[in-house]
C-alpha cells in the first residue's frame, strides 16, 4: 500500500494538484463551492468560516487529507477533502467540488481516484472484521457528477432532502409541551457535553449512524457554523435532556433563511408530540428574530417519520442530495441500517 504522501492525482494535461494551504486557499475554495452550488440550485451553500473551520477538524490534516486543483491559468478549479472522524473509522466522508464547466473534463475522476486511495491508506485503523465504505453527497441536479461516481463503482445509498417553510407575518403557534417537560436554551461552556450525548442517543437508531468523537462533534457544532447557544433549545425533564433543536440564524450561504440544524428526541420521550413542539418552538423564535423562511435537512427514507413530521408542520421539499458510497472492504456492518 502506498504511503499517504506518495498518492498522486492523475489529471488532464495542464491541470496541477497540490495539498490544500488553508491560509492561501480558503477564500478561493469557498468561491468554488458557491459557484458549484449556484449552478446546481441557484443559491450558495458555503461560507469562509465553514471552509476555514473544516481544515481545523481534529481528524483533518490539510497536507495529507485534501487536494486543490488549479487550471492551466492558475485558477482554483476543483477540490477534494477526506474526513475520517467517526470513532471506528468505518464511514469516511469525501467532499468534492468541481467547477461546472469542467464536470466532463476528467478532473473529477482524478480526484475521486485520489480519495479512494487516500481512504484505502486508512484501512489499518478500523477493526479488521468491519465493513468500511467511503461516502459523499451529490446534488440531485448534478447528473454528470452522479454519472462519474456510478461509473467508477460508487453506488446510490440514500436521498437526503432539504425542506423549507415560509412563515406568515404572524408568529407561528406552538403546541403545548408534554408535562412535566420545559424548554430552555443552552448555556455555553456548560451544556455541550450533555447535548452531544443526547444527540448521539437520539440518532443511534437512524440509518447510517456511527458514533462520532466528542472533539469532532464540538468543532462541527460550535466552530464550523456560528455558535449561538440562545438558539439551542433543550427540552428538559428535570435534569435530563429529552430532546434538542439546535438552530442557526442563517442557513449556510443563505442569510435570509433560518436553519434547524439538528432536531432529535431521545427514545424514552418519543410518541408524545415533543418533536413537533420543539420544531414549532424553533420556528417561533426564528420568526421573532426576523426570519420568514426556515429550512432543515432530512433523510427522505427515514423510518422514524421525520419527513411526515416536517410535512405536518407545513414544510415542503426544495432540493435533494444523493448520498453515494464506495465499499472499500466488506465485513461486519456496525452502522445502523434500519
Secondary structure as a PSIPRED ss2 file (coil, helix, strand):
# PSIPRED VFORMAT (PSIPRED V4.0)

   1 X C   1.000  0.000  0.000
   2 X C   1.000  0.000  0.000
   3 X C   1.000  0.000  0.000
   4 X H   0.000  1.000  0.000
   5 X H   0.000  1.000  0.000
   6 X H   0.000  1.000  0.000
   7 X C   1.000  0.000  0.000
   8 X C   1.000  0.000  0.000
   9 X C   1.000  0.000  0.000
  10 X C   1.000  0.000  0.000
  11 X C   1.000  0.000  0.000
  12 X C   1.000  0.000  0.000
  13 X C   1.000  0.000  0.000
  14 X C   1.000  0.000  0.000
  15 X C   1.000  0.000  0.000
  16 X E   0.000  0.000  1.000
  17 X E   0.000  0.000  1.000
  18 X E   0.000  0.000  1.000
  19 X E   0.000  0.000  1.000
  20 X C   1.000  0.000  0.000
  21 X C   1.000  0.000  0.000
  22 X H   0.000  1.000  0.000
  23 X H   0.000  1.000  0.000
  24 X H   0.000  1.000  0.000
  25 X H   0.000  1.000  0.000
  26 X H   0.000  1.000  0.000
  27 X H   0.000  1.000  0.000
  28 X H   0.000  1.000  0.000
  29 X H   0.000  1.000  0.000
  30 X H   0.000  1.000  0.000
  31 X H   0.000  1.000  0.000
  32 X H   0.000  1.000  0.000
  33 X H   0.000  1.000  0.000
  34 X H   0.000  1.000  0.000
  35 X H   0.000  1.000  0.000
  36 X H   0.000  1.000  0.000
  37 X H   0.000  1.000  0.000
  38 X H   0.000  1.000  0.000
  39 X H   0.000  1.000  0.000
  40 X H   0.000  1.000  0.000
  41 X H   0.000  1.000  0.000
  42 X C   1.000  0.000  0.000
  43 X C   1.000  0.000  0.000
  44 X C   1.000  0.000  0.000
  45 X C   1.000  0.000  0.000
  46 X C   1.000  0.000  0.000
  47 X C   1.000  0.000  0.000
  48 X H   0.000  1.000  0.000
  49 X H   0.000  1.000  0.000
  50 X H   0.000  1.000  0.000
  51 X H   0.000  1.000  0.000
  52 X H   0.000  1.000  0.000
  53 X H   0.000  1.000  0.000
  54 X H   0.000  1.000  0.000
  55 X C   1.000  0.000  0.000
  56 X C   1.000  0.000  0.000
  57 X C   1.000  0.000  0.000
  58 X C   1.000  0.000  0.000
  59 X C   1.000  0.000  0.000
  60 X C   1.000  0.000  0.000
  61 X C   1.000  0.000  0.000
  62 X H   0.000  1.000  0.000
  63 X H   0.000  1.000  0.000
  64 X H   0.000  1.000  0.000
  65 X H   0.000  1.000  0.000
  66 X E   0.000  0.000  1.000
  67 X E   0.000  0.000  1.000
  68 X E   0.000  0.000  1.000
  69 X E   0.000  0.000  1.000
  70 X E   0.000  0.000  1.000
  71 X C   1.000  0.000  0.000
  72 X C   1.000  0.000  0.000
  73 X C   1.000  0.000  0.000
  74 X C   1.000  0.000  0.000
  75 X C   1.000  0.000  0.000
  76 X E   0.000  0.000  1.000
  77 X E   0.000  0.000  1.000
  78 X E   0.000  0.000  1.000
  79 X E   0.000  0.000  1.000
  80 X E   0.000  0.000  1.000
  81 X E   0.000  0.000  1.000
  82 X E   0.000  0.000  1.000
  83 X E   0.000  0.000  1.000
  84 X C   1.000  0.000  0.000
  85 X C   1.000  0.000  0.000
  86 X E   0.000  0.000  1.000
  87 X C   1.000  0.000  0.000
  88 X C   1.000  0.000  0.000
  89 X C   1.000  0.000  0.000
  90 X C   1.000  0.000  0.000
  91 X C   1.000  0.000  0.000
  92 X C   1.000  0.000  0.000
  93 X E   0.000  0.000  1.000
  94 X E   0.000  0.000  1.000
  95 X E   0.000  0.000  1.000
  96 X E   0.000  0.000  1.000
  97 X E   0.000  0.000  1.000
  98 X E   0.000  0.000  1.000
  99 X C   1.000  0.000  0.000
 100 X H   0.000  1.000  0.000
 101 X H   0.000  1.000  0.000
 102 X H   0.000  1.000  0.000
 103 X C   1.000  0.000  0.000
 104 X C   1.000  0.000  0.000
 105 X C   1.000  0.000  0.000
 106 X C   1.000  0.000  0.000
 107 X H   0.000  1.000  0.000
 108 X H   0.000  1.000  0.000
 109 X H   0.000  1.000  0.000
 110 X H   0.000  1.000  0.000
 111 X H   0.000  1.000  0.000
 112 X H   0.000  1.000  0.000
 113 X H   0.000  1.000  0.000
 114 X H   0.000  1.000  0.000
 115 X H   0.000  1.000  0.000
 116 X H   0.000  1.000  0.000
 117 X H   0.000  1.000  0.000
 118 X H   0.000  1.000  0.000
 119 X H   0.000  1.000  0.000
 120 X H   0.000  1.000  0.000
 121 X C   1.000  0.000  0.000
 122 X C   1.000  0.000  0.000
 123 X C   1.000  0.000  0.000
 124 X C   1.000  0.000  0.000
 125 X C   1.000  0.000  0.000
 126 X C   1.000  0.000  0.000
 127 X C   1.000  0.000  0.000
 128 X C   1.000  0.000  0.000
 129 X C   1.000  0.000  0.000
 130 X E   0.000  0.000  1.000
 131 X C   1.000  0.000  0.000
 132 X E   0.000  0.000  1.000
 133 X E   0.000  0.000  1.000
 134 X E   0.000  0.000  1.000
 135 X E   0.000  0.000  1.000
 136 X E   0.000  0.000  1.000
 137 X E   0.000  0.000  1.000
 138 X E   0.000  0.000  1.000
 139 X E   0.000  0.000  1.000
 140 X C   1.000  0.000  0.000
 141 X C   1.000  0.000  0.000
 142 X C   1.000  0.000  0.000
 143 X H   0.000  1.000  0.000
 144 X H   0.000  1.000  0.000
 145 X H   0.000  1.000  0.000
 146 X H   0.000  1.000  0.000
 147 X H   0.000  1.000  0.000
 148 X H   0.000  1.000  0.000
 149 X H   0.000  1.000  0.000
 150 X H   0.000  1.000  0.000
 151 X H   0.000  1.000  0.000
 152 X C   1.000  0.000  0.000
 153 X C   1.000  0.000  0.000
 154 X C   1.000  0.000  0.000
 155 X E   0.000  0.000  1.000
 156 X E   0.000  0.000  1.000
 157 X E   0.000  0.000  1.000
 158 X E   0.000  0.000  1.000
 159 X E   0.000  0.000  1.000
 160 X E   0.000  0.000  1.000
 161 X E   0.000  0.000  1.000
 162 X E   0.000  0.000  1.000
 163 X E   0.000  0.000  1.000
 164 X E   0.000  0.000  1.000
 165 X E   0.000  0.000  1.000
 166 X E   0.000  0.000  1.000
 167 X C   1.000  0.000  0.000
 168 X C   1.000  0.000  0.000
 169 X C   1.000  0.000  0.000
 170 X C   1.000  0.000  0.000
 171 X C   1.000  0.000  0.000
 172 X C   1.000  0.000  0.000
 173 X C   1.000  0.000  0.000
 174 X C   1.000  0.000  0.000
 175 X C   1.000  0.000  0.000
 176 X C   1.000  0.000  0.000
 177 X C   1.000  0.000  0.000
 178 X C   1.000  0.000  0.000
 179 X C   1.000  0.000  0.000
 180 X C   1.000  0.000  0.000
 181 X C   1.000  0.000  0.000
 182 X E   0.000  0.000  1.000
 183 X E   0.000  0.000  1.000
 184 X E   0.000  0.000  1.000
 185 X E   0.000  0.000  1.000
 186 X C   1.000  0.000  0.000
 187 X C   1.000  0.000  0.000
 188 X C   1.000  0.000  0.000
 189 X C   1.000  0.000  0.000
 190 X C   1.000  0.000  0.000
 191 X C   1.000  0.000  0.000
 192 X H   0.000  1.000  0.000
 193 X H   0.000  1.000  0.000
 194 X H   0.000  1.000  0.000
 195 X H   0.000  1.000  0.000
 196 X H   0.000  1.000  0.000
 197 X H   0.000  1.000  0.000
 198 X H   0.000  1.000  0.000
 199 X H   0.000  1.000  0.000
 200 X H   0.000  1.000  0.000
 201 X H   0.000  1.000  0.000
 202 X H   0.000  1.000  0.000
 203 X C   1.000  0.000  0.000
 204 X C   1.000  0.000  0.000
 205 X C   1.000  0.000  0.000
 206 X C   1.000  0.000  0.000
 207 X C   1.000  0.000  0.000
 208 X C   1.000  0.000  0.000
 209 X C   1.000  0.000  0.000
 210 X C   1.000  0.000  0.000
 211 X C   1.000  0.000  0.000
 212 X E   0.000  0.000  1.000
 213 X C   1.000  0.000  0.000
 214 X H   0.000  1.000  0.000
 215 X H   0.000  1.000  0.000
 216 X H   0.000  1.000  0.000
 217 X H   0.000  1.000  0.000
 218 X H   0.000  1.000  0.000
 219 X H   0.000  1.000  0.000
 220 X H   0.000  1.000  0.000
 221 X H   0.000  1.000  0.000
 222 X H   0.000  1.000  0.000
 223 X H   0.000  1.000  0.000
 224 X H   0.000  1.000  0.000
 225 X C   1.000  0.000  0.000
 226 X C   1.000  0.000  0.000
 227 X C   1.000  0.000  0.000
 228 X C   1.000  0.000  0.000
 229 X H   0.000  1.000  0.000
 230 X H   0.000  1.000  0.000
 231 X H   0.000  1.000  0.000
 232 X E   0.000  0.000  1.000
 233 X E   0.000  0.000  1.000
 234 X E   0.000  0.000  1.000
 235 X E   0.000  0.000  1.000
 236 X E   0.000  0.000  1.000
 237 X E   0.000  0.000  1.000
 238 X C   1.000  0.000  0.000
 239 X C   1.000  0.000  0.000
 240 X E   0.000  0.000  1.000
 241 X E   0.000  0.000  1.000
 242 X E   0.000  0.000  1.000
 243 X E   0.000  0.000  1.000
 244 X E   0.000  0.000  1.000
 245 X E   0.000  0.000  1.000
 246 X E   0.000  0.000  1.000
 247 X E   0.000  0.000  1.000
 248 X E   0.000  0.000  1.000
 249 X C   1.000  0.000  0.000
 250 X C   1.000  0.000  0.000
 251 X E   0.000  0.000  1.000
 252 X C   1.000  0.000  0.000
 253 X C   1.000  0.000  0.000
 254 X E   0.000  0.000  1.000
 255 X C   1.000  0.000  0.000
 256 X C   1.000  0.000  0.000
 257 X E   0.000  0.000  1.000
 258 X E   0.000  0.000  1.000
 259 X E   0.000  0.000  1.000
 260 X E   0.000  0.000  1.000
 261 X E   0.000  0.000  1.000
 262 X E   0.000  0.000  1.000
 263 X E   0.000  0.000  1.000
 264 X E   0.000  0.000  1.000
 265 X E   0.000  0.000  1.000
 266 X C   1.000  0.000  0.000
 267 X H   0.000  1.000  0.000
 268 X H   0.000  1.000  0.000
 269 X H   0.000  1.000  0.000
 270 X C   1.000  0.000  0.000
 271 X C   1.000  0.000  0.000
 272 X C   1.000  0.000  0.000
 273 X C   1.000  0.000  0.000
 274 X H   0.000  1.000  0.000
 275 X H   0.000  1.000  0.000
 276 X H   0.000  1.000  0.000
 277 X H   0.000  1.000  0.000
 278 X H   0.000  1.000  0.000
 279 X H   0.000  1.000  0.000
 280 X H   0.000  1.000  0.000
 281 X H   0.000  1.000  0.000
 282 X H   0.000  1.000  0.000
 283 X H   0.000  1.000  0.000
 284 X H   0.000  1.000  0.000
 285 X H   0.000  1.000  0.000
 286 X H   0.000  1.000  0.000
 287 X H   0.000  1.000  0.000
 288 X H   0.000  1.000  0.000
 289 X C   1.000  0.000  0.000
 290 X C   1.000  0.000  0.000
 291 X C   1.000  0.000  0.000
 292 X C   1.000  0.000  0.000
 293 X E   0.000  0.000  1.000
 294 X E   0.000  0.000  1.000
 295 X E   0.000  0.000  1.000
 296 X E   0.000  0.000  1.000
 297 X E   0.000  0.000  1.000
 298 X E   0.000  0.000  1.000
 299 X E   0.000  0.000  1.000
 300 X C   1.000  0.000  0.000
 301 X C   1.000  0.000  0.000
 302 X C   1.000  0.000  0.000
 303 X C   1.000  0.000  0.000
 304 X C   1.000  0.000  0.000
 305 X C   1.000  0.000  0.000
 306 X H   0.000  1.000  0.000
 307 X H   0.000  1.000  0.000
 308 X H   0.000  1.000  0.000
 309 X H   0.000  1.000  0.000
 310 X H   0.000  1.000  0.000
 311 X H   0.000  1.000  0.000
 312 X H   0.000  1.000  0.000
 313 X C   1.000  0.000  0.000
 314 X C   1.000  0.000  0.000
 315 X C   1.000  0.000  0.000
 316 X E   0.000  0.000  1.000
 317 X E   0.000  0.000  1.000
 318 X E   0.000  0.000  1.000
 319 X E   0.000  0.000  1.000
 320 X E   0.000  0.000  1.000
 321 X E   0.000  0.000  1.000
 322 X E   0.000  0.000  1.000
 323 X E   0.000  0.000  1.000
 324 X E   0.000  0.000  1.000
 325 X E   0.000  0.000  1.000
 326 X E   0.000  0.000  1.000
 327 X E   0.000  0.000  1.000
 328 X E   0.000  0.000  1.000
 329 X E   0.000  0.000  1.000
 330 X C   1.000  0.000  0.000
 331 X C   1.000  0.000  0.000
 332 X E   0.000  0.000  1.000
 333 X C   1.000  0.000  0.000
 334 X C   1.000  0.000  0.000
 335 X C   1.000  0.000  0.000
 336 X C   1.000  0.000  0.000
 337 X C   1.000  0.000  0.000
 338 X C   1.000  0.000  0.000
